[in-house]
Amino acid sequence: MSKKHLIQDVSTRWNATYAMLSNALEFKEVFVNYADRESTYKNLPSDEDWKKVEDVCSFLALFEETTKIISGSEYPTSNLFLSELFGIKEALDAVALDGSEYMKSMAIKMKTKFDKYWGDCNLLISIGAALDPRYKMKLIDFSFRAIYSDNEAPRQMQIVRDTLYLLFEEYIDAHKASVVASSSSGTNSGVAAPKSSFASLTGRLGRELDTYLEDGFYIGEPGADFDALAWWKENNLKFRILSKMVADILAILVTTVASESAFSAGGRVIDPHRCSLGRNMVDMFICGADWYRHYYGLERKKNKKNEDTVTIELP
């Protein structure tokens, strides 16, 4: 069997290849008609080839959706990731066990890399998910049982819970210190804060995390975007200390740029006329342009032209 060639429009972006193959499926009959009309066309895919393309596209559709969710925002926060990771893990396990031979081979390689990369609990992603009012600890309990082994999952869940409470205690201690400093200032001016009210206040604030985790889940409108930071801002009077902690945690970007931008920014900055720029200068160009757009509310122009083509061989 002779080797067939696939022209991959962008060699570093699998989702571009997925889009190309999924679009080709829509015009499956066109290839047949073209082969009937054009005698020089000798690479008509067989029914087996089309079946493989369908299987690959069906499998990669989940990754395409995940990419859109994460890279759809230029500033993806940590609460977005765990549910997507769980879906990917579940899909990899299913294909690795029950897929056809060529799909199993691909899925097993992907699963090996996934397990190696996510073998240790990522606390930022896990705590971010726990502080998302749609998920809380339930998502962690549910997803960790799929991501980790039966023996490892409970240990990892306990690590997340313990870390969450330890972190919250640090914010409580910081709040107590600020209240004491404020009280001392009031004493110097002749007005002392009652100790009983101070103890009552700190005790109530200390139960915020328990209250949050025990309350019901937030259920938004179907299909509507959810902004976790906006939700916490609206509920900051109910969770005065916890909302401060959430603002600090969810403001931490899991990735400094959206993955969609990471694949394409280089070609726009390092063109033939700028190939001698140093790394620091390139960083300044990229970051400066990004900050400028964000400050003035400007959208990045979509670059639809890409003249790079790469030929790869398919067995």
Secondary structure per residue as TSV (DSSP state, phi and psi in degrees):
chain	resnum	aa	ss	phi	psi
A	1	M	-	360.0	125.5
A	2	S	-	-74.0	153.4
A	3	K	-	-77.0	140.2
A	4	K	E	-104.5	156.3
A	5	H	E	-116.3	139.5
A	6	L	E	-118.1	123.7
A	7	I	E	-87.0	110.9
A	8	Q	E	-95.7	120.2
A	9	D	S	-68.1	-36.7
A	10	V	-	-134.2	111.7
A	11	S	T	-68.1	-21.6
A	12	T	T	-96.5	1.6
A	13	R	-	-124.9	101.8
A	14	W	H	-63.5	-31.2
A	15	N	H	-68.3	-24.6
A	16	A	H	-68.6	-40.0
A	17	T	H	-65.4	-40.5
A	18	Y	H	-60.0	-44.7
A	19	A	H	-62.5	-38.6
A	20	M	H	-65.6	-44.8
A	21	L	H	-69.0	-41.4
A	22	S	H	-65.6	-35.5
A	23	N	H	-69.5	-36.3
A	24	A	H	-62.7	-35.4
A	25	L	H	-61.4	-34.6
A	26	E	H	-67.1	-23.0
A	27	F	T	-113.4	32.9
A	28	K	H	-56.3	-45.4
A	29	E	H	-69.0	-25.2
A	30	V	H	-63.8	-37.5
A	31	F	H	-62.7	-39.2
A	32	V	H	-65.2	-46.6
A	33	N	H	-64.1	-37.1
A	34	Y	H	-65.7	-39.6
A	35	A	H	-63.7	-33.8
A	36	D	H	-70.4	-30.4
A	37	R	H	-94.7	-25.0
A	38	E	-	-117.1	109.7
A	39	S	T	-70.2	-23.2
A	40	T	T	-81.1	-9.1
A	41	Y	-	-82.7	108.4
A	42	K	-	-114.4	2.9
A	43	N	-	-112.2	38.1
A	44	L	-	-64.9	122.2
A	45	P	-	-62.9	141.7
A	46	S	-	-80.6	171.4
A	47	D	H	-60.5	-35.0
A	48	E	H	-66.0	-39.7
A	49	D	H	-62.1	-44.3
A	50	W	H	-64.6	-36.2
A	51	K	H	-63.7	-40.4
A	52	K	H	-65.0	-41.2
A	53	V	H	-62.6	-41.8
A	54	E	H	-61.4	-43.4
A	55	D	H	-64.4	-44.0
A	56	V	H	-64.0	-44.3
A	57	C	H	-65.9	-39.4
A	58	S	H	-62.2	-39.1
A	59	F	H	-71.4	-43.4
A	60	L	H	-79.7	-8.0
A	61	A	H	-60.1	-37.0
A	62	L	H	-62.7	-42.6
A	63	F	H	-67.8	-34.8
A	64	E	H	-63.1	-43.9
A	65	E	H	-66.1	-40.9
A	66	T	H	-62.7	-41.6
A	67	T	H	-61.0	-40.4
A	68	K	H	-65.5	-40.3
A	69	I	H	-65.7	-45.3
A	70	I	H	-77.2	-45.3
A	71	S	H	-90.9	-0.3
A	72	G	T	-69.0	-23.2
A	73	S	S	-106.4	135.8
A	74	E	S	-73.4	-14.7
A	75	Y	S	-132.4	69.4
A	76	P	-	-68.5	126.3
A	77	T	B	-95.5	165.8
A	78	S	G	-65.2	-24.4
A	79	N	G	-71.6	-10.5
A	80	L	G	-81.5	-16.1
A	81	F	H	-91.3	-40.6
A	82	L	H	-61.7	-42.4
A	83	S	H	-63.5	-34.9
A	84	E	H	-71.5	-39.5
A	85	L	H	-62.5	-39.6
A	86	F	H	-62.4	-43.9
A	87	G	H	-62.1	-39.7
A	88	I	H	-66.2	-45.1
A	89	K	H	-59.8	-43.9
A	90	E	H	-63.0	-41.8
A	91	A	H	-67.2	-42.2
A	92	L	H	-61.5	-44.1
A	93	D	H	-62.9	-41.8
A	94	A	H	-64.4	-45.5
A	95	V	H	-70.9	-37.5
A	96	A	H	-64.4	-26.4
A	97	L	H	-93.2	-41.1
A	98	D	H	-121.7	3.2
A	99	G	S	-78.4	171.9
A	100	S	-	-68.6	170.1
A	101	E	H	-60.3	-44.5
A	102	Y	H	-70.8	-31.4
A	103	M	H	-73.2	-38.1
A	104	K	H	-60.1	-44.6
A	105	S	H	-58.6	-43.4
A	106	M	H	-69.1	-45.1
A	107	A	H	-66.3	-37.6
A	108	I	H	-64.4	-41.1
A	109	K	H	-64.0	-42.4
A	110	M	H	-66.6	-40.0
A	111	K	H	-64.8	-38.5
A	112	T	H	-61.1	-43.8
A	113	K	H	-68.5	-38.8
A	114	F	H	-62.4	-48.1
A	115	D	H	-64.7	-35.0
A	116	K	H	-68.5	-42.0
A	117	Y	H	-74.5	-37.7
A	118	W	S	-106.5	18.9
A	119	G	S	-62.7	-34.4
A	120	D	S	-101.1	142.8
A	121	C	-	-62.5	128.7
A	122	N	-	-87.6	104.0
A	123	L	H	-64.6	-37.0
A	124	L	H	-62.3	-46.7
A	125	I	H	-65.8	-41.2
A	126	S	H	-68.6	-45.4
A	127	I	H	-67.2	-36.7
A	128	G	H	-59.8	-40.5
A	129	A	H	-66.3	-40.1
A	130	A	H	-64.7	-29.3
A	131	L	T	-91.6	7.0
A	132	D	S	-90.5	116.6
A	133	P	T	-62.9	-11.4
A	134	R	T	-80.1	-21.8
A	135	Y	T	-116.5	-55.8
A	136	K	H	55.3	-145.1
A	137	M	H	-80.1	-13.6
A	138	K	H	-63.7	-40.1
A	139	L	H	-64.9	-39.1
A	140	I	H	-64.5	-46.3
A	141	D	H	-59.8	-41.4
A	142	F	H	-73.2	-48.1
A	143	S	H	-74.5	-36.3
A	144	F	H	-63.2	-28.4
A	145	R	H	-70.0	-20.3
A	146	A	H	-92.6	-34.7
A	147	I	H	-77.5	-37.1
A	148	Y	S	-112.5	168.6
A	149	S	-	-71.3	168.6
A	150	D	T	-60.6	-34.5
A	151	N	T	-81.1	-32.5
A	152	E	H	-83.9	-32.0
A	153	A	H	-56.9	-48.8
A	154	P	H	-61.1	-36.5
A	155	R	H	-66.3	-43.4
A	156	Q	H	-66.8	-37.4
A	157	M	H	-64.3	-39.0
A	158	Q	H	-68.2	-35.0
A	159	I	H	-61.6	-44.5
A	160	V	H	-63.3	-46.8
A	161	R	H	-62.8	-46.1
A	162	D	H	-62.2	-43.1
A	163	T	H	-64.3	-39.6
A	164	L	H	-60.4	-44.5
A	165	Y	H	-72.0	-38.5
A	166	L	H	-62.8	-41.2
A	167	L	H	-64.5	-41.7
A	168	F	H	-65.6	-36.7
A	169	E	H	-62.6	-34.5
A	170	E	H	-64.3	-38.3
A	171	Y	H	-70.2	-35.7
A	172	I	H	-63.3	-44.6
A	173	D	H	-62.0	-40.5
A	174	A	H	-65.0	-37.5
A	175	H	H	-66.9	-41.9
A	176	K	H	-60.0	-42.8
A	177	A	H	-62.3	-40.0
A	178	S	H	-68.6	-36.6
A	179	V	H	-67.3	-41.3
A	180	V	H	-62.8	-42.6
A	181	A	H	-63.2	-40.6
A	182	S	H	-67.0	-39.0
A	183	S	H	-65.5	-40.7
A	184	S	H	-63.1	-38.0
A	185	S	H	-65.6	-37.6
A	186	G	H	-68.7	-35.5
A	187	T	H	-64.4	-40.4
A	188	N	H	-64.2	-27.1
A	189	S	T	-93.4	4.4
A	190	G	T	97.5	2.5
A	191	V	-	-121.2	112.5
A	192	A	-	-102.9	137.6
A	193	A	-	-80.2	133.0
A	194	P	-	-61.8	136.3
A	195	K	H	-64.6	-34.8
A	196	S	H	-64.7	-41.0
A	197	S	H	-68.6	-34.5
A	198	F	H	-63.9	-45.8
A	199	A	H	-65.0	-39.0
A	200	S	H	-65.1	-41.6
A	201	L	H	-64.6	-49.8
A	202	T	H	-66.4	-34.0
A	203	G	H	-66.0	-41.7
A	204	R	H	-66.6	-42.1
A	205	L	H	-66.0	-32.2
A	206	G	H	-66.8	-19.0
A	207	R	T	-94.1	5.2
A	208	E	H	-59.0	-44.5
A	209	L	H	-64.7	-41.7
A	210	D	H	-61.1	-43.6
A	211	T	H	-61.6	-44.5
A	212	Y	H	-62.0	-47.0
A	213	L	H	-69.2	-28.0
A	214	E	H	-88.1	-19.1
A	215	D	S	-67.4	167.5
A	216	G	-	-69.6	171.7
A	217	F	-	-87.7	152.0
A	218	Y	-	-79.0	129.1
A	219	I	-	-120.1	112.0
A	220	G	-	-92.6	-176.9
A	221	E	-	-69.7	138.3
A	222	P	T	-58.1	129.0
A	223	G	T	81.0	-6.3
A	224	A	-	-83.1	144.0
A	225	D	-	-69.5	145.8
A	226	F	-	-120.3	129.1
A	227	D	-	-110.1	104.8
A	228	A	H	-63.0	-40.7
A	229	L	H	-63.0	-37.5
A	230	A	H	-66.4	-38.1
A	231	W	H	-62.8	-43.5
A	232	W	H	-68.5	-32.7
A	233	K	H	-64.8	-38.8
A	234	E	H	-69.6	-25.7
A	235	N	T	-108.9	20.7
A	236	N	T	-70.4	-20.5
A	237	L	T	-74.4	-32.1
A	238	K	T	-77.5	-36.5
A	239	F	S	-122.2	75.1
A	240	R	H	-64.8	-44.9
A	241	I	H	-84.3	-43.7
A	242	L	H	-62.0	-36.0
A	243	S	H	-65.2	-33.4
A	244	K	H	-66.2	-42.9
A	245	M	H	-63.4	-42.5
A	246	V	H	-63.0	-41.7
A	247	A	H	-59.1	-38.9
A	248	D	H	-70.4	-40.1
A	249	I	H	-76.2	-49.6
A	250	L	H	-70.8	-17.6
A	251	A	T	-75.9	-12.7
A	252	I	S	-77.0	120.9
A	253	L	B	-79.2	130.4
A	254	V	S	-69.2	-32.9
A	255	T	S	-131.9	141.3
A	256	T	S	-73.7	-23.1
A	257	V	S	-138.0	155.9
A	258	A	-	-64.0	144.5
A	259	S	H	-61.7	-32.7
A	260	E	H	-60.5	-40.6
A	261	S	H	-73.3	-33.3
A	262	A	H	-62.0	-33.6
A	263	F	H	-74.6	-29.0
A	264	S	H	-114.0	-10.4
A	265	A	H	-67.4	-35.3
A	266	G	H	-57.8	-43.8
A	267	G	H	-65.8	-26.8
A	268	R	H	-81.9	-26.4
A	269	V	H	-96.1	-43.8
A	270	I	S	-98.2	76.7
A	271	D	-	-94.6	176.4
A	272	P	T	-56.9	-23.4
A	273	H	T	-87.9	-7.9
A	274	R	S	-125.1	17.1
A	275	C	T	-69.0	-12.5
A	276	S	T	-97.3	4.5
A	277	L	-	-67.3	143.3
A	278	G	-	-75.3	165.9
A	279	R	H	-63.3	-41.2
A	280	N	H	-63.1	-39.2
A	281	M	H	-68.0	-38.3
A	282	V	H	-63.5	-43.4
A	283	D	H	-58.4	-41.0
A	284	M	H	-63.9	-41.3
A	285	F	H	-63.2	-48.0
A	286	I	H	-67.4	-50.7
A	287	C	H	-65.9	-42.6
A	288	G	H	-60.9	-44.1
A	289	A	H	-65.3	-39.1
A	290	D	H	-65.8	-45.8
A	291	W	H	-64.3	-39.8
A	292	Y	H	-62.5	-45.8
A	293	R	H	-62.4	-42.3
A	294	H	H	-66.8	-41.0
A	295	Y	H	-63.9	-40.8
A	296	Y	H	-98.1	6.1
A	297	G	T	68.0	33.2
A	298	L	-	-93.2	146.2
A	299	E	-	-95.9	146.3
A	300	R	-	-72.5	136.3
A	301	K	-	-70.0	137.9
A	302	K	-	-80.0	127.6
A	303	N	-	-103.6	101.7
A	304	K	-	-89.7	-11.0
A	305	K	-	-91.6	132.0
A	306	N	-	-147.8	109.8
A	307	E	-	-91.4	-2.5
A	308	D	-	-75.8	129.8
A	309	T	-	-129.1	141.3
A	310	V	E	-130.3	133.7
A	311	T	E	-99.9	125.6
A	312	I	E	-123.7	152.8
A	313	E	E	-98.9	133.9
A	314	L	E	-104.4	134.2
A	315	P	-	-68.2	360.0
